[in-house]
Amino acid sequence: MCYRLLIIDFDGTLADTLPFMLSVSDVLADRHRLPRLDKSNMQFLKGLNAARFMKMHRIPFWKVPLLASDLQQMMFENIDQIRLFEGMDRLIRELALNGVRIAVVSSNALRNVRRVLGEELASLVDTFECGVSMFGKAEKLARVLRDSGVEARHALSVGDEVRDIEAARAAGIPCAAVTWGFSNRDVLEQYQPNHIFDEAGQISTVF
């Protein structure tokens, strides 16, 4: 095993965006005439994949881009509320120092990702693929792989949701799941990623 390229998700992996998303969920639901999120049972919600979550909350596919756009704008206006998870800044610096290439692939807007990372950390990222559609991540992962010139077996895609694992598998890239994001560890384990990380410092050990 010798990974040379880290492809990492933003929301729930690099940055702790879930609290903000929950704080504006009622506003978004009312604006788009959707049922409000029941926040009383987050453990149950964290056990759902994206398709089941959307079905349960009666979110039609055509509304997803509208919801994403509104959420990203609200996040941009309140970007000071978003922080990187502990240890992520050290991870990026360490990997970059050791010659590992870094790509961020996210459904979030590029301006939000760069603002949260800050100028220094953003300069250490080789590639940004942002504004990815909910189920369009596999294509973006494959593009990052082609552009990097790194063989698939030497890349590692890291995310916090089942759909991140599925996208990496579809792109033929080894994958890892982090347990500090949206999905529960037991759910992630069912999809058998190559690695599961419980803290940011563990990621650097496989490079």
N, C-alpha and C positions, 0 to 999 in steps of 0.2 A: 504494500500500500504506500503510494507516494502522491499525495494530492498537491497540485501546483496552482489550482484555481479554486477560490471560494466564491460561490454564487449564493448570495444571502438575501432573504426576504427582509422587508422593513417593518411593517406593522406586526407587533407581537413577537418579533424576533430581534431586530436591532433596537426598536423603539417601543416604549410602553404607551401605546395609543389607546388601549382598551378603555381605561377610565374616562378619557375624553369622549370616546364614541358612545359610551353608556350615558354620559352626562347630556348629550344632545340627541339621544335616540327618540325621546318623546317629541321633540320639535320636528325631527325628520319624519316621524310616523304621521303626525298631524298634517304636516305640509303635503305629504304624498298620499294621504287618506289610506293609511295602513294601520293594522292593529299595533298598539303599543307593546313594546318588549316587556315581558314579565321578568323583572330583574331579581325576583325573590328566589329563583332556582337556577343560579348561574352554573352550578355543577352539571345539571341536566343539559343546559344549553351548550356547554363545552363538550358534551358528548355527541353532539350532532355534526354531521358533515354539512357542507354548504348547501347541497341540494335539499336535504331534510329541513335545514333551518329555514330556507326560503319557502318551502311548501307549508311548514307549520305556521309561518307568519304571513302567508298568502301574498308573497312578493313576486309579481310576475317578472320574467326575465327582462322585458322591455323597460322596466322601471329601474333596474340595477344601475345603468350608466347615469341616470338622473340623480339617484341617491348618492352615488359615489362622487359625482361632481359637487353636489351641495355639501357633503361631508368634507371633502377636500378644501372647499372654500372656507368653511367654518373653522377647520383646523388651521388654515393659513392665517386667519384673523386672530387665532388664539394660540399661535405656535409656541409661545412661551410656556404653555402648559405641558408640552410634550418633551420628554427626556429619553435619552438612551438608557437601556437597561445597564445595571451595574456591570462593569468589566468590558463592555463593548468597545469603549474607546481604546483601552489597552490592547484588546484583541486586534483591532484594525492596525494599530501602530506596530505591534509585534509581527504580524503576518507580513505587512508591507516591508518592514525592515529585513525580513528573511527571504524576500523575493517572491512571496506568494502573490499572485494576481487576485484582485478583488472586484467582483461585480455585484451591484445591487439591482435586483429585479423585483418590482413592486407594482401593485395596483394604485398606490398613492401617487400624487403629483410630484414631479421632479423638484419643483420649488420647495415643497414641504420637506422632502427627503434631505435636500441640500441644506436647508435652514437648520434642521435638527442636528445634522452631522456637524455643521460648522465648517468654516473655510478650510481649516487644517485637515480634518478627517476626510472631507470630500475630495481634497486633492490627492489622497492616497487611494481613492477608488478609481480603477481603470475604466470601468464601464457602468453606465446607468441605463437601465431599461425600465422606465416608469410609465404609469398610466395603462398598465396591463389590464385587460378585461378579466373578469372573474375566472373564466375557464379558458383563457388564452395564454396561460403561463408556459406551457410546454413549448410552444412555438418560440417564445422569447428566450427560454433557456437554450434551445437549440441554436438560436442566432448568436447568443453570447459565446457558446462553444465554438461555432464556426469562426467568429471574428477573432477569438483569442488564439486560435491555432493549437489549443490544448486538447489532447485526446480525452474522450469522455471518461475513461477510467482514472484519469488524473484530475478530475474535477469533482467537487462536492457541493451539492445544492442543499442549503440549510433553511428550514422554515418551521412554522409552528402549527400548521394545519394539515389535515388529511389531504386536501387538494394540492398542497405543496409536494407531498410524497408522490401523489399520483402524477403530477406534472413532470417531476424528475424522472419517474419510471418511463413515462411516455417519450421523454427526450433521450432515454438511455444513459442517464447520469446517476452515479451513486448519490444517495440522499441521507440526510440526517434530520431529526426532529428535535426541537427544543421544548422543554416542559414548562417554561415560564410564560408561554403565550396563551392563545385562545383554547387549544384543545387539551383535554386531559391526557395524562401519560398512558393510562390503560387503553384509551382509544388509539393513540398513536402506535402503541406496541402491536395492536392487531394488524397493522399494515406493514409491519416488519421493515422499518427503515434500516439502512446499514449501521447507523449510529443513533443513539438517543442521548442528548445532553441535558443535564440538570443545572448547569451553571456555565457562564460564558467561557471561563478559563479552560473548560474541558475541550472546547473546539480546537484550540491551538495544538493539543496533544496528538491529533491525528495528521498534522501537517509536517 
